[in-house]
Amino acid sequence: MGKLYCLMGKSAGGKDTVFRRLLDDQTLGLKELVPYTTRPIRQGEQEGREYHFTDINGLEALKAQGKVIESRVYHTIHGDWYYFTVDDGQLDPDAGDYLMIGTLEAYTQIKAYFAKKGAADLVVPIYIEVEDGLRLERALARERQQQEPKYREMCRRFLADCEDFSEEKLALAGIAKRFDNTELEQCLAEVKAFIR
């Protein structure tokens, strides 16, 4: 049976870059599990790459079909944004290993979902971290590149991550192994060695 590696960490910690580089490494043979969101698509994003983009009606339709594995809502200054994982046929544990980006909350819900199916060991956490000062610098640089920067939302997300990934919550989720992403290539080498 394959594994579902759940890559997670605070915003602007480099998850997207690590994620892409891991998927691009053919020696790892990872398949992508793409989550869903109701938030607006950002400049540079593509439908089906970072997320499947939908609206609240799309989410409700998937819930009615019993296909939502886990979901979270964030109360932003732009309204409620939902992020969720769907049992839509993307994941076949007998077909190999998968990689997804998620949150700590998503990881614990997905692990519980598969535990009910007797497959809790299927879900493996990969927690990426970066010192908060450097993370804030990266977040600001990224937001400045947007056509319409949303600095208030960036700050909200930054502060919310401090709570969402608190040491207490990490301990409760059983996250012991951490990968420091101060230097990308070193981080990638450590994550690849862990997966192998």
Secondary structure, DSSP 8 states (H G I E B T S, - for coil): ---EEEEE-STTSSHHHHHHHHHH-TTT--EE---EE-S---TT--BTTTBEE--HHHHHHHHHTT-EEEEEEEEETTEEEEEEEE-SS---GGG--EEEE--HHHHHHHHHHHHHTT-GGGEEEEEEE--HHHHHHHHHHHHHTSSS--HHHHHHHHHHHHHHT-HHHHHHTT---EEE-SSHHHHHHHHHHHH-
